[in-house]
């Protein structure tokens, strides 16, 4: 292995600290960045980059979720059915991903993500106030089924899709991001365990360094979001990052994929 790759592997924890810091504020795990960085550093994609990337995704979302739960920012009436149904429907998407063209699905979700980002940056809010209890339950069940299926189909945790849906449905930006951490913790844990039991080849020293970095960044970012950031700042950061995610989806998975 070249000196450059070795340096990149051991610089990864610093990069992951920054990613966890930002993504923990947005209710996203960060696997869409962890996995490519690990792969570019020389790790095998299937046996090393994906398992470690999914582990870091879970560490980030669970750590942030604990902070948000203590601050009473998670809407449990939405989060619990959403997370459970995602766990059920994600394997269904995985089973049929070889029979369905995924590019149109990716493009649709990328456009949905970009639309949500523009709406958030513009300051648009749904009319009519918050959802009723029945509405929250239906949002969790229906949203979990659709996004769980698509997350399994596309091989993603779904955080970049969950938060826009929650926001468009009427949740406050902070509550949407906080609630998403529980949802993606459920789907991410299932995915990580399946990879760990089947293909993972851990490098424990590197795994440990990366986990500590993500844990630190997640705690710092989630505490900052919960206690210091105003909703306007959350909307600006979240909307900007989502525009970037949508662009990456379209370029990498639709145009070049």
N, C-alpha and C positions, 0 to 999 in steps of 0.2 A: 504494500500500500504506500502511495506517495506521501511525502512530507506534507503537501498541501491538504490531502484528504485527512491525514491525522490531525492537522491543526483545525480543520473545519469541524471534525467530530467533537473535539474538546472545546471549541468555541460555541458549539450548539447550545449548551446550557445557558450561556449569556443571551443568545438570541431568543431562546425559549422563555427566559424571564421577561423580556420585553413583550413578546407575543402574549404570554399569559396575563401580564399586567393590563394590556389593552383589551383582549378578548373577554376577560372575566368581567369587565364593565359592561359588555354588550350581550351577555348571556350566551356566548358562543365558546366552544371548547378549544378551537384552534387547530384541529387535526388537518384542515386544508392547507396549513402552512408547515406544521410539524413534519408531516410525512414527506413532502418534497425536499425539505432541508436535509432530513436524515438520508434520503435516497441520494441526493447530490453529494453528501459527505462520503459516500462509498458503501453504505449499508445495502444489503440485499433487500429488494422492494417487498417481497412477500414474507420472508422469514424474520426480518429485522425492522425495516422502516414502518410497515403498517402496524405490527403489534405494539411497538414502542410509541408510535404516534397516537394510537387509540388509547393506550394507557395514560399518556399525558393529557389527552382530551378528557378522560374521566377524572383525573386528579384535579385539573383546572375547574371543571364544572362542579364537582362535589365540594371542593374547597370553597369556591365562590358561593355555592348554594347554602352552605352552613352559615356563612356570614349573612346572606340575605334572609335566611330563615330567622335568625336571631333579631334582625331588624324589622321583621314582619312585612317583608316586601313580596313574598311569594303568595300568589293566589292559589291556595291548595285545591279549591273546588275545580279549577281548570287543570292544575298541574298533575294531580293524581290520575284522573281518567286519561289525560293526554299521554302520560308516561306509560301507563299500563297497556293502553291500546297500541301505542307505538311498538312496544315489545312483541305484541301479538302479530302485527301486520308487517313488520320489517322482514321476518323470514319469508313471507309470501312474496314480497318484492324480489328477494334474493333468488327464490326458486324459478321465477319466470324471466329473470333478466337476460337469459340467453335467447329467449323467444321474442323479445320486444325491442324495437329500435329505440335506443335511449337518447339519441341526439335531440329529437323533438321534445322529449320530456325535460332534458337539461335546459334547452332554449326557453321553454315555457317558464321554468322556475327561475332562470336568470332574469327574464323580463319581469316576472313577479317581484323578485328581489329588488331590481332597479326601480320599479314603480314605487314600492314601499319606501325605498331610500329617498326618492324625490319628494314623496308626500311628507315624509318626516322632516326633511330639510326645509320644506316650504311652510311648515307649521300647521298643515292641515290636520284636523281632528274629526273623528266620526261624530255625528250629531246624536243626541238622545241619551247621553250619559252612559253609565256603566251597564254591563250585562246583568240580567236577572239571574237567580240561582239556576233556573232551568237553562237559560242561555249559556251560562258558564259550563254546565255539564255537557250540553250539546256541542259546544265549541271543543271541549276536551275530547269527546268521543269521536266526532267527525274529523277534527283536525288531526288527532292522533292516528286515525285509520289512513287518511290520505297521505300525510307526511311520513308516517311509518312505512307504508308501502313504498313510497318514492325514495325514502332514505335507503331502504334495502335494495331497491332497484339500482340506485346510483352509487351505492357504497359510501354514503356520507352519514354523519351523525344527525344532520338536519337542523342545526342551530341557526344557520343563516336563513332558513325558511320559517322556523317556529316563531322567532321574534317578530318578523314583519306581520305574520298572521295575527298574532296576539295584539299588536299595535293597531292594525286595521280594524280588528274586532272591538276596539275601544279601551284596551288596557293602557294605563299610564306608561310612558317610556321606561321608567325605572322598574315598574312592576312586570312589564313584558319581558325585560332582560332577566330579571331575577327569577321569574317563573320558568323561563326557558332553561335555566341551569339544572333544575330538577328533571325536566323532560329529557334533555340530552344526556344526563347522567344515566338514566334508565337504558336508553338505546345504546349509548357508548359502552356501558358495562357489559351488556350482552355481546356486543361485537368483539370487545377485547377478550373476553373469556373464550369465545369460539376460536379466535386466532391463537390464543395462548395454548389451548389444548390440542391444536392441530398442526401449526406450522412454526411457531415462534422459536427463535434461537437467541435467548437473552445474552447480552453482554452486561453483567450485573453492575460493574463499576460505572459504565456510561449511563445505564438505566437509572442508577441511584442519583448521579449528578443531575440528570435531566429532571427527574421527579422533584428533587429538592428545589431546583430553579423554578419550575412551574408552580410548585406549592407556594414559594415565596412571592412570586409575581402575582399569583392569583389572590393571595390574601391582601396584598397591598392594593391591587386594583379594585377588588370588591369593596374593601373598606373605604377607599376614596370615593367610589361611586355611591355607596350607601349613605355616607355622612357629609361629603363635601360638594359633590357635583350637583349642579342644578339641572332640572329637566331639560332646559335649553341646551346645556353643554352635552348632555347625554345624547340628545337628538342629533347634534352636529357631528359628534364622533361616530355615532352609530350609522347615520346616513352616509357619511363619507366612506367608512369601511365597507358598507354593503354595496356601494357603487363599485368599489374595487373588486369585491367578491363576484359581483355580476359580470364585470368585464373579464375576469379570469375564467369564469365558467364558459362564457361565449367564445373567447379566444382559444383556450386550452382544450375544451371538451367538444365544442361545436365546429369551430373553424379548422383547428389543427388536429382534433381527435380522430 
